[in-house]
């Protein structure tokens, strides 16, 4: 009987131990640079804009950078300059060649352990320039960073592509992976096509699940594009991430400004 009681007590202790909640992970704060380099149209594949990206990442100690209009030669320059600092660069060709003969596309820069990366093709119902999104899982925090460049045509292409981006991020969220995306969306904040990104608190028909870099809940922000409009964004899953601060920084090397975001993974 005593042995049986001892066994039951031991089992109870073991079960109680299994049911004890694990300590909550500490919040993690980091910075992201989102930037359309205008790597070919403004720079013909030249490397000055890549060197600016490198200097910016180092100076602000960014964990990630979501980049658009990047020539492969520029991506290689960024990769080589940052390799000793434990950064990795994924360059994704999307369309034509740059003037330097290298592939044109988007890029994602990450520091530390990258568990995997995946490239998604975005819808192109009217046969325009192909567009893509690249995402990577980062450890030990286990969050996903993505970079994308949405088409500029207002014939339904932009809306279809933003819908796909929202669907991809929803899939990550359903799998328990908090994610954010940075990029050139070629849309201003109040346009209906962004309703699927903004969470309802932003109003204006918003139906999405994300907070934007400049906080909640105004669909506005400083201009980031050459036309004097905000068209570059960082959307982060709410409430998995909290935006702490954002700023735009002018540059002589691009027709876009650099969009900096400081955020906390809760």
C-alpha positions in Angstrom: 0.0 0.0 0.0 2.8 2.4 0.9 4.6 1.7 -2.4 1.3 2.4 -4.2 0.8 5.7 -2.4 4.3 6.7 -3.2 3.8 5.8 -6.9 0.6 7.8 -7.1 2.3 10.8 -5.4 5.2 10.6 -7.8 2.8 10.5 -10.7 0.9 13.6 -9.5 4.1 15.5 -9.1 5.2 14.6 -12.6 1.8 15.7 -14.1 1.9 18.9 -12.1 5.4 19.5 -13.5 4.1 19.0 -17.1 1.2 21.4 -16.5 3.4 24.2 -15.1 3.6 27.0 -17.6 7.0 27.7 -19.1 8.5 31.1 -18.4 7.3 33.7 -20.8 9.9 34.6 -23.4 11.4 38.0 -22.9 10.3 40.8 -25.2 12.8 41.4 -28.0 13.3 44.9 -29.5 15.1 45.4 -32.9 15.3 47.7 -35.8 14.4 47.2 -39.5 15.4 49.3 -42.5 12.9 49.2 -45.4 14.3 50.9 -48.5 13.7 51.0 -52.2 17.2 51.5 -53.5 16.2 52.5 -57.0 19.2 50.4 -57.8 18.9 50.5 -61.6 16.7 53.4 -62.6 18.7 55.9 -60.4 22.0 54.1 -60.0 22.5 51.9 -63.2 23.6 49.1 -60.9 26.4 51.2 -59.4 27.5 50.5 -55.8 27.2 53.8 -53.9 23.6 53.0 -52.8 24.7 49.6 -51.6 27.5 51.1 -49.5 24.9 53.5 -48.1 22.7 50.6 -47.0 25.7 48.9 -45.4 26.7 52.0 -43.5 23.0 52.5 -42.4 22.6 49.0 -41.1 25.9 49.1 -39.2 25.3 52.6 -37.7 21.8 51.6 -36.5 22.6 48.0 -35.6 19.6 46.8 -37.6 18.6 43.2 -37.2 16.8 43.1 -40.6 16.5 45.1 -43.8 13.7 44.7 -46.4 15.0 46.1 -49.7 13.5 46.6 -53.2 14.8 47.5 -56.6 18.2 45.8 -55.9 20.6 44.7 -58.5 22.4 41.4 -57.8 25.8 43.2 -57.9 24.5 45.6 -55.2 23.2 42.7 -53.1 26.6 41.0 -53.4 28.3 44.2 -52.2 26.0 44.3 -49.2 26.5 40.6 -48.5 30.3 40.9 -48.7 30.5 44.0 -46.6 28.3 42.6 -43.8 29.3 39.0 -43.7 31.9 39.5 -40.9 29.1 40.9 -38.8 27.0 37.8 -39.1 24.5 39.1 -41.7 23.0 37.1 -44.5 21.5 38.5 -47.7 18.9 36.7 -49.9 18.5 38.4 -53.3 15.5 37.3 -55.4 15.5 38.1 -59.1 12.1 39.3 -60.2 12.4 40.6 -63.8 14.9 42.1 -66.2 18.7 42.6 -66.0 20.2 45.7 -64.5 22.4 47.9 -66.5 25.5 46.2 -64.9 24.3 42.9 -66.3 23.2 41.5 -63.0 19.7 40.4 -62.0 17.2 42.9 -60.8 14.9 42.1 -57.8 14.3 42.4 -54.1 16.4 41.4 -51.1 16.2 40.5 -47.4 19.0 41.1 -45.0 19.1 39.4 -41.7 21.5 39.0 -38.8 22.1 35.8 -36.8 20.5 32.5 -37.3 18.2 32.1 -40.3 16.3 28.8 -40.1 14.9 29.0 -43.6 13.8 31.4 -46.3 11.0 31.1 -48.8 10.2 33.0 -52.0 6.5 33.6 -53.0 5.3 34.6 -56.4 2.6 37.3 -56.4 -0.4 37.3 -58.7 0.1 39.0 -62.1 -3.3 38.9 -63.7 -2.5 41.4 -66.4 1.0 40.3 -67.4 3.0 43.1 -65.9 6.5 42.8 -64.5 6.6 39.8 -62.1 6.6 40.6 -58.4 7.6 38.4 -55.4 7.9 38.3 -51.7 10.7 36.7 -49.7 10.4 35.6 -46.1 12.8 34.2 -43.5 12.4 32.6 -40.1 14.9 34.0 -37.6 16.0 32.4 -34.3 16.2 32.2 -31.4 13.2 34.5 -31.3 11.3 32.5 -34.0 9.8 35.4 -35.9 9.5 35.9 -39.7 10.7 38.9 -41.7 9.5 39.5 -45.3 10.3 41.9 -48.1 8.1 42.7 -51.1 7.5 45.1 -53.9 3.9 45.6 -55.1 3.2 46.5 -58.7 2.2 50.1 -59.5 -0.6 49.4 -62.0 -4.0 50.4 -60.9 -5.8 47.7 -63.0 -6.5 45.3 -60.2 -2.9 44.0 -60.1 -1.9 45.9 -56.9 -5.0 44.7 -55.1 -4.5 41.1 -56.0 -0.9 41.2 -54.9 -1.7 42.9 -51.6 -4.4 40.3 -51.0 -1.8 37.5 -51.5 0.7 39.2 -49.1 -2.1 39.3 -46.5 -2.9 35.7 -47.1 0.7 34.6 -46.7 1.1 36.5 -43.5 -2.2 35.0 -42.2 -0.9 31.6 -42.9 2.2 32.2 -40.9 0.1 33.6 -38.0 -2.2 30.6 -38.1 0.9 28.4 -37.7 2.0 30.4 -34.7 4.7 32.4 -36.4 4.6 36.2 -35.8 5.6 37.9 -39.0 6.2 41.4 -40.5 6.6 42.7 -44.0 8.4 45.7 -45.2 8.3 47.1 -48.7 7.2 49.4 -51.5 3.4 48.9 -51.8 2.9 51.6 -54.4 -0.3 52.6 -52.6 -1.1 55.5 -50.3 -2.5 54.8 -46.8 -6.2 55.4 -47.4 -6.5 53.4 -50.6 -8.9 50.5 -50.4 -6.4 47.9 -51.5 -4.6 48.3 -48.1 -7.8 47.5 -46.1 -6.6 43.8 -45.9 -3.4 44.9 -44.2 -4.5 47.4 -41.6 -6.3 46.1 -38.5 -9.9 47.4 -38.0 -8.9 50.0 -35.5 -7.5 52.1 -38.4 -10.9 52.5 -39.9 -11.7 53.3 -43.5 -12.9 49.8 -44.1 -9.8 48.1 -42.6 -10.2 44.4 -42.2 -6.6 43.2 -41.7 -4.5 42.1 -38.7 -1.5 44.4 -38.8 -0.2 47.5 -37.1 1.8 49.9 -39.3 5.3 51.1 -38.4 4.1 54.6 -37.4 1.7 53.2 -34.8 -2.1 53.0 -34.4 -4.3 54.2 -35.6 -4.0 56.8 -38.4 -3.8 55.8 -42.0 -1.1 58.4 -42.8 2.6 59.1 -42.4 5.5 61.0 -43.9 6.2 60.8 -47.6 8.6 58.1 -48.6 8.4 58.2 -52.5 9.5 60.7 -55.1 5.9 61.9 -55.7 5.6 63.2 -52.2 3.4 60.4 -51.0 3.8 57.6 -48.4 4.1 54.4 -50.4 6.6 52.4 -48.3 5.4 50.5 -45.2 6.2 48.0 -42.5 3.2 46.0 -41.4 3.6 43.8 -38.3 1.2 41.3 -36.9 -0.8 42.7 -34.0 -0.5 42.1 -31.1 2.6 40.0 -31.6 4.6 43.1 -32.4 4.5 46.6 -31.0 5.9 49.5 -33.1 8.0 51.8 -30.9 9.2 54.4 -33.4 9.6 55.1 -37.1 11.3 57.7 -39.2 12.1 58.5 -42.8 15.5 59.5 -43.9 16.3 61.2 -47.2 19.1 60.0 -49.5 20.7 61.4 -52.6 21.0 57.8 -54.0 17.3 56.9 -54.5 13.9 58.3 -55.4 12.6 56.8 -52.1 13.5 57.6 -48.5 14.7 55.1 -46.1 12.0 53.9 -43.7 13.3 53.0 -40.3 11.2 51.0 -37.8 12.0 50.1 -34.2 9.6 47.3 -33.0 9.2 44.9 -30.1 8.3 41.2 -30.5 6.1 40.7 -27.5 
